[in-house]
Amino acid sequence: MTADSPAEALLRSLGVTRPADIDLEAIAWSAGVKVRDAVLESCEARIIGYNDRAIITVQRGGDPRRRRFSIGHELGHWAHHRGRSSVCRSSEIGNPGSASQLERQADRFAADLLMPRYLFLPSLAAHRRPSFEAIDALANDYATSRLATALRCLDLAGWPVVLVCHGNGGRRWFKRSPSVPDHWFPREDLDASSSAFTVLFGDAERSPLQTTGADSWFDQRGAARFRLTEQSVKAHGGEILTLLTLTDSGMLG
């Protein structure tokens, strides 16, 4: 059995037994941190602390689910990086492409706090097939964003999937689940025949799950021998997210 992370241990100590119990303001208060909203000019959230007390300030009027992750992220800085100033831009919170180890560590704390394994794994068990419908259902249960929930599923579900983000200029970032070998590296560009291309440049909000050739997504030699499933949804800022499920066991060897 995997030991609880610091965030999960905190939740257990507070008697959290269901997603609805994850009250971020109350949890922050228990850690000596007050949360307030304000208009922030150059960042999405920040934490300022002294000794064992701190104040988290979050951008006023933002998406409620994004706000929750931002609070969790700043609490991660409080737990792991106390004594350092923390002013976080939107691009630094919940961004898989972030190069900063400190920001990734704060993101991990936020994921553990909002979607603790001891609750999230039983919820995942109800969804046997990777899809954005499953991810959206979990996001509703945990009051988390689609992106944060998708990334948590990659880490915990055991699904053989790759999550890819594209914009008009090509691939922005991607993340593999632990079961996907490192040599499967998604192409920079989108295949014009893929459903992802249609979602990025068309009006559809999402595509259905469909099977396609792996060579539509990977340049590796032999990719044309395999099939996979793909599904894409529109995301923020003119980007799309695509969930690639490696259904052919030959791709996992």
N, C-alpha and C positions, 0 to 999 in steps of 0.2 A: 504494500500500500504506500502511495506517495504521501510524504509528510505535508501538512498544511503549510502554505506560504504565510508570510507575516500578515497579509491582508485577510486571508482565510481564517487564520487563528484569531484575528481581531473580531471577525464576524461571529465566530463560534463563541467567543467570550461574551459577546453581547446578546447571545441567544437567538441569532438569526437562523430561522429554519425554513424560510420560503422566500422567493424573490420579492414579494411585496413588503417584506420586513427591511429591505436594504434602503434605509432612509439616510441619504448622504449627509444632510445637515446634522442629524443626530449623531451619526458615526464620527463626523468631524469634531463635533463638540466633545465627544468622549475622549478624543485625542488632544484636546486643548486648542482646537482650531475653530474659529468663527468664520462663517461663509457669508459674503455679502455680494450684491450685484451693483455694478456701476458701468458707466460709459467709459470704455478703455480705448485709447487712441491707437496704440501700436502693438497691442497684444490681445490674446483671447482670455488669458487668465494669468494670475500671479499669486505668489504667496510671500508674505513678509512675516518673519517670526523673531522672537527674542526669548531666550531661555526655553521654557516649555509652553509658550503661548504663541499663536500665530493667527493671521487673518488671510483667508483666501478671497480674492476679488475676481469675479467672473463677469464676462461681458454681458451687459444687460440686453434683453430682447432676443437672445439667440435661441437656437433650437433646443428644446428641453432635454432631449436625449444627449445632444452634444454637450450641454451644460453639465449633465451628470458625469460624463466621462472626463470633462475638464476638471471637475472637483476631485474625482478619483486620481487623476494625473497629478494634481498639485499635492494631494495627500501622499502620493508616492514620493514626491520630492521631500516632503516633511519627514517621511519615514526613513528614507535612504540618504538624503543629501542635506540634512539639517546643518545650518551654518553657512550655506551658499545661497546667494540670491537666485530667485527663479522668476523670470518673466518669459512666458511662453506664447509664441505666435501660433496662429491657427495651423500653420504648416508643420509645427513641431509636436502637436498633440494628436496621437492616434494615427500617425503617418508611417506606414511600413517602410517607406523609403528614407526615413530620417537617418542621418549618419551619426547622430549623437548617441553615445552609449547611455548617458544620463537620461535622455528623453525616452529611450527604449525601456529603460528600467522603470521609469515612472509610468509608462504605458502598461507594462506588465502588472504593476501594482494595481492600476485602475481596472484592468481586465479581471484580475483575481478578486477585486473588491465587488465589482458589479456582476460578475458571472463566476462565482466561486465553484470550484470543481465539485464539491460535495453536493451542490444543488444542480449544477449545469449538466453533469454527466447523466443523471437520471432523466433529465429533460431531453437530452440528446437521444436517449434510447428509444424515444417515441418516433424518431425520424430516421428511417433506415436508408433512405436514398438522398444523396446530396442534391439540393436544389435551393433556389432563392426563396421558394415558397416555405421550405423548412426553416431557412435562416430568418425570414421575416416573422414567422410564428414565434420563434425563440426570442427575437428582438422585441416583440410585443410583450412577451412574458416577463422579460428582464428590463424593460424600458431602456434599451440600448440601441445604438444606431445599427443600421444594416452592416456597415463596414466593420465596426467593432465586433459584432456578433459573428460575421463571416470569419474574421481572423481567429476568434476564439474556437470556432468549429474546426478550423484547420489544425489548431494546436491539440485539440482534445478528442475529436470525433473518430479518428482512425480512418477517415475517408481518404482514398487515394486521389487527391485533388490538387489543382494549381489554381490560385486566384490571380487574375491578371487585370491590371488597370491600363486603359488606353485613353488618350486624348487625340485631338486633331493632328498633333505632331508625332503620333506613334505611341509606343509602349512607355508608360510612366514608371511602373514598378510591377513586380510580381512576387508571389510567395508560394512556396510548395509546402504541402503537408509533410510530416516526417517520413511517411511511407513512400514518397516519390523520390526516385534516384536523382542525384544532382545533375546528371547529364541531360535531363529533359529541361531545356532552356527555351522559353517561348520566343518566337520571332518578334522583331521590333515592330514590323508593320502588320496590318490586318489583311487577311485574304479577302478580296472583294466578293468572293462567293459565300463568305461566312455570315451567319446570322448576326454576329457581333458588329460587322461592318454596317448592316442595315440599322441596327439600334443606334450606333454612333452617329450616323449621318441621316437617319430618317426620323419619323415621328413616333415610332413605337417606343413604349416605355420599357418593354422587356421582350425577350424572345422565349418561345417554349423550349423545353429540353429537347435536344435533337442529337442524333448521331452523325458524326462526320469523320473524315479521314484525319489521322493524327498529323499528316504532313501539311494540313491547313494551318497548324499551330506551331509545328516544330520542324526545323531544318535538318535535324540529325539524320544520318544515313540509316535507312531502313524504316523511317517513320511511316512511309506509305503502306507498310504491311499491317499497321494497326488502326483500330477505330477507337474513338472516345466520344463522350457526350459533352456538349457545350450548352451554356445558357448565359445570356447577357442581360444586364439591366442598366438603365441610365443612373448616373451618380451626380454628385455636385460638380459645378464648374465645367460643364460640357464634357465630362469624362464618362466612361462606362466601366463596369466591373463584369468580368467574365469568369464563370466557374467551369473549369475543365475537369472532368472526371475520367481518370484512366481506367476504363472498364476492362481492358485487355490485360490479363495477368502477365503477358510477355513484356509489357512496358515496365513492370515492377521488378524484374529480375536483375 
